[in-house]
Amino acid sequence: MTAVIVACATGVFILLIVITILLICRQRRRKRRNFDFLLEDPKDTNSVYNSEPMPSTPKLAKRKSCPDAYGSVKGVRSSSSVVEKIREIAERVEGIRHKSFSIPYMQNQSTSLGTLRPEIYSTSSTEGTDDGHLPPSQNGRIWFSMLYDATTEQLTVNLIKINELHERERDKAPRDPFVKIFLSPDERTCRTSKVVKRTLSPVFNQTFYFQVPSAEIASRSIRFSVYDVDKRRVRHSLGHVFIPLKSFDLIRGDICCRDLEETIQSSAPLGDLHIGLTYLPNVDQIKILVLSAKNLRDLESEQGYYVKLNFRYGRKPVKSKKTVIRRLHGQEITFNESFTFNFSGRQLNHCNFIVSLRKAGRSRQGHSREYGFISFGSFMFVHGEDLLHWQDMLAQPRMTIRRWHRLTFSPAKR
C-alpha cells in the first residue's frame, strides 16, 4: 500500500514539473513573437503596421499596436536599423526639450558636482590654543574669548579649555573640574559649565551669554572660578581669573589665555566687608561676627556708618539687627561686633541673611541710605564666594570661619 502511494505522489510531482515547463516555453514563445513584431520597419510614415501572415494559420487581421498614422510594414529589418531609427526620434525629441526648457541654476551646480566645498566645514574652536611656547603655569591656564554686541547689548563668553591643573593631593587622581562665570561687581548673574570627568586638561567648548547695558559695560568685569568636585560632592577651589571688561578687546573676539590665581582679586569698587560665621548645631544658632570694612570709596568722613543684618526665612523677613554707628578712618571702618540668630523650628536650607553697610541719617529721624550689601545662605539664594563661605561654615561647626566679601550695589542704586 505504501509503495502505491509513493508511486502516485511521484507521478503527480512529475506531471506538475512537465506542466510548469510547458507554461514557461509558451510564455517565452509569446515574448519572442512580440520582439519580432517590434523589429518590423514601416516603408513610410503614413502606412499602418500589420503583421506578416503566418504560413501555418489562416490570414487574420492582427490588432494594431500603433496608431494608423504609422502605416503598415511587410518586411523585417535588423536590430541595428531599429536602433538607428529610435536614436533619430530621440534626438528630435531632445532637441525640442532643450529649446523649450532649461534651468540655469542646475547647470551651474552640475559643474561643481563631486568637488569639495571648504566653506561648509568649520574648524575646531580649540585651534590657536597651543601653549607650547608659553611658560608652565603654577595653578593652571584657562583659554577663552569674549565678544560684545552693542546692538543687542549681549556679552558672549566662549569657554574653551583649561590646561595644567594639579592632581589631587591625597590619591594623586585626576580631577572632575567645572567653571563658574560671574558677572561682577554684583555677581548675582552666574553661569556654570559642564563637569568634565577625570582629567587635568578639560575641554569645554561652551558658550554663555550675559545681558549688559552699553552704559555699564566699562564698569563690569568677568570672573572665571574653577572648582573640583570630589566623591562626596564637595567643591574645592582650584583658581580664579578676574578680567575687567574695559581692559579687554570685545570687538575682535580673539582667543586668549590667563593663568589661574589662588585668591580672588578684589573686583567691587564699593569695598570689602570682613565677616565671620559660626554654626552652633547643638543650640540651633548661627553667630555672625562683623569685623571691619575696607577700600571704601566716595564716602564722607564726617558721616556715620553702620551694618544692618536681616535674617530671612525664604523671602520673608524674620529679624533684623544692626551695629553701632562708626566713623570712617581713611577708607576703613572697624566694628568688631557679634550677633546671634536662632533658627530653631526652621529648615536651615531656607535661612538666609542680608548684611548691608548703610549711611546713617544726619538726625535720628533721618532715613539711612544703603551703600552696599552681601548675602549668605543656601544655593537657592546665594552664589559665588558668599555661598562657599556658608558651606564651609556648615562643614566646620562650632568654628568661626572668617572671610572678606565684596560689597555689591544695592537695588536702590541699580
PERAFEN-V865097 format. One record per residue. N is the residue number from 1. RES is the residue in three letters. PHI is phi in degrees with one decimal (999 if undefined). Layout:
n->N res->RES phi->PHI
n->N res->RES phi->PHI
This chain:
n->1 res->MET phi->999
n->2 res->THR phi->-64.1
n->3 res->ALA phi->-65.2
n->4 res->VAL phi->-65.6
n->5 res->ILE phi->-62.3
n->6 res->VAL phi->-62.1
n->7 res->ALA phi->-65.4
n->8 res->CYS phi->-64.1
n->9 res->ALA phi->-63.5
n->10 res->THR phi->-65.8
n->11 res->GLY phi->-64.0
n->12 res->VAL phi->-61.6
n->13 res->PHE phi->-62.7
n->14 res->ILE phi->-66.0
n->15 res->LEU phi->-63.4
n->16 res->LEU phi->-62.8
n->17 res->ILE phi->-64.1
n->18 res->VAL phi->-63.6
n->19 res->ILE phi->-62.2
n->20 res->THR phi->-62.9
n->21 res->ILE phi->-64.7
n->22 res->LEU phi->-63.6
n->23 res->LEU phi->-64.3
n->24 res->ILE phi->-65.8
n->25 res->CYS phi->-64.2
n->26 res->ARG phi->-64.5
n->27 res->GLN phi->-65.8
n->28 res->ARG phi->-65.3
n->29 res->ARG phi->-63.9
n->30 res->ARG phi->-64.0
n->31 res->LYS phi->-62.4
n->32 res->ARG phi->-66.4
n->33 res->ARG phi->-64.2
n->34 res->ASN phi->-62.1
n->35 res->PHE phi->-66.9
n->36 res->ASP phi->-65.0
n->37 res->PHE phi->-68.1
n->38 res->LEU phi->-68.8
n->39 res->LEU phi->-78.5
n->40 res->GLU phi->-68.4
n->41 res->ASP phi->-113.7
n->42 res->PRO phi->-72.2
n->43 res->LYS phi->-76.1
n->44 res->ASP phi->-148.0
n->45 res->THR phi->-76.8
n->46 res->ASN phi->-100.7
n->47 res->SER phi->-88.0
n->48 res->VAL phi->-107.3
n->49 res->TYR phi->-74.1
n->50 res->ASN phi->-130.4
n->51 res->SER phi->-77.5
n->52 res->GLU phi->-74.7
n->53 res->PRO phi->-64.6
n->54 res->MET phi->-82.2
n->55 res->PRO phi->-67.9
n->56 res->SER phi->-94.2
n->57 res->THR phi->-129.5
n->58 res->PRO phi->-67.2
n->59 res->LYS phi->-75.6
n->60 res->LEU phi->-125.2
n->61 res->ALA phi->-74.1
n->62 res->LYS phi->-82.5
n->63 res->ARG phi->-64.3
n->64 res->LYS phi->-73.7
n->65 res->SER phi->-98.0
n->66 res->CYS phi->-135.2
n->67 res->PRO phi->-60.9
n->68 res->ASP phi->-64.8
n->69 res->ALA phi->-65.5
n->70 res->TYR phi->-84.0
n->71 res->GLY phi->77.3
n->72 res->SER phi->-113.2
n->73 res->VAL phi->-127.0
n->74 res->LYS phi->-132.0
n->75 res->GLY phi->-137.7
n->76 res->VAL phi->-119.2
n->77 res->ARG phi->-109.6
n->78 res->SER phi->-70.6
n->79 res->SER phi->-66.2
n->80 res->SER phi->-66.3
n->81 res->SER phi->-67.1
n->82 res->VAL phi->-65.3
n->83 res->VAL phi->-62.6
n->84 res->GLU phi->-63.2
n->85 res->LYS phi->-64.2
n->86 res->ILE phi->-62.8
n->87 res->ARG phi->-65.7
n->88 res->GLU phi->-63.6
n->89 res->ILE phi->-63.6
n->90 res->ALA phi->-64.3
n->91 res->GLU phi->-65.8
n->92 res->ARG phi->-65.8
n->93 res->VAL phi->-66.2
n->94 res->GLU phi->-63.4
n->95 res->GLY phi->-62.5
n->96 res->ILE phi->-65.7
n->97 res->ARG phi->-64.4
n->98 res->HIS phi->-67.4
n->99 res->LYS phi->-75.7
n->100 res->SER phi->-102.8
n->101 res->PHE phi->-149.3
n->102 res->SER phi->-153.0
n->103 res->ILE phi->-124.0
n->104 res->PRO phi->-59.7
n->105 res->TYR phi->-61.6
n->106 res->MET phi->-69.8
n->107 res->GLN phi->-64.7
n->108 res->ASN phi->-68.7
n->109 res->GLN phi->-68.7
n->110 res->SER phi->-67.4
n->111 res->THR phi->-70.6
n->112 res->SER phi->-99.7
n->113 res->LEU phi->-67.8
n->114 res->GLY phi->90.7
n->115 res->THR phi->-99.1
n->116 res->LEU phi->-80.8
n->117 res->ARG phi->-118.3
n->118 res->PRO phi->-64.4
n->119 res->GLU phi->-69.1
n->120 res->ILE phi->-89.0
n->121 res->TYR phi->-104.5
n->122 res->SER phi->-101.4
n->123 res->THR phi->-83.5
n->124 res->SER phi->-68.9
n->125 res->SER phi->-73.3
n->126 res->THR phi->-87.3
n->127 res->GLU phi->-67.8
n->128 res->GLY phi->83.6
n->129 res->THR phi->-113.8
n->130 res->ASP phi->-77.6
n->131 res->ASP phi->-106.0
n->132 res->GLY phi->-66.0
n->133 res->HIS phi->-87.6
n->134 res->LEU phi->-95.0
n->135 res->PRO phi->-69.3
n->136 res->PRO phi->-60.9
n->137 res->SER phi->-99.9
n->138 res->GLN phi->-75.7
n->139 res->ASN phi->-115.5
n->140 res->GLY phi->122.7
n->141 res->ARG phi->-133.9
n->142 res->ILE phi->-109.1
n->143 res->TRP phi->-113.2
n->144 res->PHE phi->-160.5
n->145 res->SER phi->-148.9
n->146 res->MET phi->-137.5
n->147 res->LEU phi->-145.3
n->148 res->TYR phi->-119.2
n->149 res->ASP phi->-105.4
n->150 res->ALA phi->-70.0
n->151 res->THR phi->-68.5
n->152 res->THR phi->-98.8
n->153 res->GLU phi->54.7
n->154 res->GLN phi->-121.9
n->155 res->LEU phi->-98.9
n->156 res->THR phi->-105.2
n->157 res->VAL phi->-116.6
n->158 res->ASN phi->-103.2
n->159 res->LEU phi->-93.0
n->160 res->ILE phi->-98.8
n->161 res->LYS phi->-162.9
n->162 res->ILE phi->-135.5
n->163 res->ASN phi->-123.4
n->164 res->GLU phi->63.2
n->165 res->LEU phi->-74.4
n->166 res->HIS phi->-85.3
n->167 res->GLU phi->-73.9
n->168 res->ARG phi->-66.6
n->169 res->GLU phi->-72.9
n->170 res->ARG phi->-73.6
n->171 res->ASP phi->-106.3
n->172 res->LYS phi->56.4
n->173 res->ALA phi->-90.4
n->174 res->PRO phi->-66.7
n->175 res->ARG phi->-104.4
n->176 res->ASP phi->-116.5
n->177 res->PRO phi->-83.0
n->178 res->PHE phi->-149.2
n->179 res->VAL phi->-126.9
n->180 res->LYS phi->-111.6
n->181 res->ILE phi->-111.6
n->182 res->PHE phi->-109.9
n->183 res->LEU phi->-99.9
n->184 res->SER phi->-88.2
n->185 res->PRO phi->-89.1
n->186 res->ASP phi->-73.7
n->187 res->GLU phi->60.6
n->188 res->ARG phi->-76.3
n->189 res->THR phi->-93.1
n->190 res->CYS phi->-140.3
n->191 res->ARG phi->-124.4
n->192 res->THR phi->-122.4
n->193 res->SER phi->-84.4
n->194 res->LYS phi->-75.4
n->195 res->VAL phi->-94.1
n->196 res->VAL phi->-99.5
n->197 res->LYS phi->-81.0
n->198 res->ARG phi->47.6
n->199 res->THR phi->-158.2
n->200 res->LEU phi->-109.3
n->201 res->SER phi->-135.5
n->202 res->PRO phi->-70.8
n->203 res->VAL phi->-113.4
n->204 res->PHE phi->-105.0
n->205 res->ASN phi->51.5
n->206 res->GLN phi->-119.6
n->207 res->THR phi->-120.5
n->208 res->PHE phi->-128.5
n->209 res->TYR phi->-125.3
n->210 res->PHE phi->-131.1
n->211 res->GLN phi->-91.6
n->212 res->VAL phi->-130.6
n->213 res->PRO phi->-62.0
n->214 res->SER phi->-62.0
n->215 res->ALA phi->-71.5
n->216 res->GLU phi->-108.0
n->217 res->ILE phi->-62.8
n->218 res->ALA phi->-73.1
n->219 res->SER phi->-96.3
n->220 res->ARG phi->-98.0
n->221 res->SER phi->-142.0
n->222 res->ILE phi->-116.0
n->223 res->ARG phi->-121.8
n->224 res->PHE phi->-98.5
n->225 res->SER phi->-120.2
n->226 res->VAL phi->-102.6
n->227 res->TYR phi->-130.0
n->228 res->ASP phi->-121.1
n->229 res->VAL phi->-107.3
n->230 res->ASP phi->-90.0
n->231 res->LYS phi->-66.4
n->232 res->ARG phi->-87.6
n->233 res->ARG phi->64.7
n->234 res->VAL phi->-95.2
n->235 res->ARG phi->-89.9
n->236 res->HIS phi->-124.2
n->237 res->SER phi->-74.9
n->238 res->LEU phi->-105.5
n->239 res->GLY phi->158.9
n->240 res->HIS phi->-140.9
n->241 res->VAL phi->-135.5
n->242 res->PHE phi->-115.1
n->243 res->ILE phi->-129.9
n->244 res->PRO phi->-67.8
n->245 res->LEU phi->-68.0
n->246 res->LYS phi->-68.9
n->247 res->SER phi->-99.0
n->248 res->PHE phi->-119.8
n->249 res->ASP phi->-79.1
n->250 res->LEU phi->-94.2
n->251 res->ILE phi->-95.4
n->252 res->ARG phi->-77.0
n->253 res->GLY phi->71.0
n->254 res->ASP phi->-71.2
n->255 res->ILE phi->-80.0
n->256 res->CYS phi->-139.8
n->257 res->CYS phi->-136.0
n->258 res->ARG phi->-140.8
n->259 res->ASP phi->-82.0
n->260 res->LEU phi->-71.1
n->261 res->GLU phi->-115.1
n->262 res->GLU phi->-68.6
n->263 res->THR phi->-105.0
n->264 res->ILE phi->-90.2
n->265 res->GLN phi->-69.7
n->266 res->SER phi->-70.5
n->267 res->SER phi->-114.3
n->268 res->ALA phi->-90.4
n->269 res->PRO phi->-71.6
n->270 res->LEU phi->-78.4
n->271 res->GLY phi->126.7
n->272 res->ASP phi->-130.6
n->273 res->LEU phi->-123.9
n->274 res->HIS phi->-94.5
n->275 res->ILE phi->-128.9
n->276 res->GLY phi->-118.1
n->277 res->LEU phi->-120.2
n->278 res->THR phi->-134.7
n->279 res->TYR phi->-106.3
n->280 res->LEU phi->-115.8
n->281 res->PRO phi->-69.6
n->282 res->ASN phi->-69.7
n->283 res->VAL phi->-117.3
n->284 res->ASP phi->54.9
n->285 res->GLN phi->-134.6
n->286 res->ILE phi->-125.4
n->287 res->LYS phi->-108.3
n->288 res->ILE phi->-114.3
n->289 res->LEU phi->-107.5
n->290 res->VAL phi->-95.9
n->291 res->LEU phi->-94.7
n->292 res->SER phi->-161.0
n->293 res->ALA phi->-131.4
n->294 res->LYS phi->-141.7
n->295 res->ASN phi->56.9
n->296 res->LEU phi->-77.2
n->297 res->ARG phi->-129.7
n->298 res->ASP phi->57.3
n->299 res->LEU phi->-112.2
n->300 res->GLU phi->-88.0
n->301 res->SER phi->-69.0
n->302 res->GLU phi->-79.2
n->303 res->GLN phi->-85.8
n->304 res->GLY phi->-93.2
n->305 res->TYR phi->-136.0
n->306 res->TYR phi->-147.6
n->307 res->VAL phi->-112.7
n->308 res->LYS phi->-112.3
n->309 res->LEU phi->-114.9
n->310 res->ASN phi->-110.6
n->311 res->PHE phi->-94.5
n->312 res->ARG phi->-127.8
n->313 res->TYR phi->-110.4
n->314 res->GLY phi->72.4
n->315 res->ARG phi->-104.6
n->316 res->LYS phi->-95.8
n->317 res->PRO phi->-65.1
n->318 res->VAL phi->-112.0
n->319 res->LYS phi->-156.7
n->320 res->SER phi->-134.3
n->321 res->LYS phi->-139.3
n->322 res->LYS phi->-148.2
n->323 res->THR phi->-83.9
n->324 res->VAL phi->-75.6
n->325 res->ILE phi->-69.1
n->326 res->ARG phi->-121.8
n->327 res->ARG phi->-97.0
n->328 res->LEU phi->-85.7
n->329 res->HIS phi->-118.0
n->330 res->GLY phi->71.0
n->331 res->GLN phi->-119.0
n->332 res->GLU phi->-130.0
n->333 res->ILE phi->-135.1
n->334 res->THR phi->-108.7
n->335 res->PHE phi->-114.3
n->336 res->ASN phi->54.8
n->337 res->GLU phi->-130.8
n->338 res->SER phi->-121.2
n->339 res->PHE phi->-138.6
n->340 res->THR phi->-117.1
n->341 res->PHE phi->-123.4
n->342 res->ASN phi->-99.8
n->343 res->PHE phi->-116.6
n->344 res->SER phi->-60.7
n->345 res->GLY phi->82.6
n->346 res->ARG phi->-124.6
n->347 res->GLN phi->-77.3
n->348 res->LEU phi->-66.0
n->349 res->ASN phi->-67.0
n->350 res->HIS phi->-98.2
n->351 res->CYS phi->-89.2
n->352 res->ASN phi->-152.9
n->353 res->PHE phi->-128.9
n->354 res->ILE phi->-115.3
n->355 res->VAL phi->-110.9
n->356 res->SER phi->-125.0
n->357 res->LEU phi->-93.8
n->358 res->ARG phi->-124.8
n->359 res->LYS phi->-94.8
n->360 res->ALA phi->-71.4
n->361 res->GLY phi->-70.3
n->362 res->ARG phi->-72.8
n->363 res->SER phi->-136.9
n->364 res->ARG phi->-65.9
n->365 res->GLN phi->-84.5
n->366 res->GLY phi->-71.9
n->367 res->HIS phi->-83.5
n->368 res->SER phi->-81.9
n->369 res->ARG phi->-127.4
n->370 res->GLU phi->-77.7
n->371 res->TYR phi->-95.1
n->372 res->GLY phi->-169.5
n->373 res->PHE phi->-148.8
n->374 res->ILE phi->-134.3
n->375 res->SER phi->-139.1
n->376 res->PHE phi->-133.7
n->377 res->GLY phi->155.7
n->378 res->SER phi->-77.4
n->379 res->PHE phi->-66.4
n->380 res->MET phi->-73.4
n->381 res->PHE phi->-124.2
n->382 res->VAL phi->-132.1
n->383 res->HIS phi->-132.4
n->384 res->GLY phi->72.9
n->385 res->GLU phi->-68.1
n->386 res->ASP phi->-63.3
n->387 res->LEU phi->-68.1
n->388 res->LEU phi->-63.8
n->389 res->HIS phi->-61.3
n->390 res->TRP phi->-63.8
n->391 res->GLN phi->-67.3
n->392 res->ASP phi->-64.8
n->393 res->MET phi->-63.0
n->394 res->LEU phi->-69.1
n->395 res->ALA phi->-75.0
n->396 res->GLN phi->-127.0
n->397 res->PRO phi->-63.8
n->398 res->ARG phi->65.5
n->399 res->MET phi->-119.5
n->400 res->THR phi->-87.3
n->401 res->ILE phi->-100.7
n->402 res->ARG phi->-107.7
n->403 res->ARG phi->-145.9
n->404 res->TRP phi->-91.1
n->405 res->HIS phi->-127.8
n->406 res->ARG phi->-80.1
n->407 res->LEU phi->-72.8
n->408 res->THR phi->-113.6
n->409 res->PHE phi->-63.0
n->410 res->SER phi->-77.8
n->411 res->PRO phi->-58.8
n->412 res->ALA phi->-68.2
n->413 res->LYS phi->-84.3
n->414 res->ARG phi->-87.6
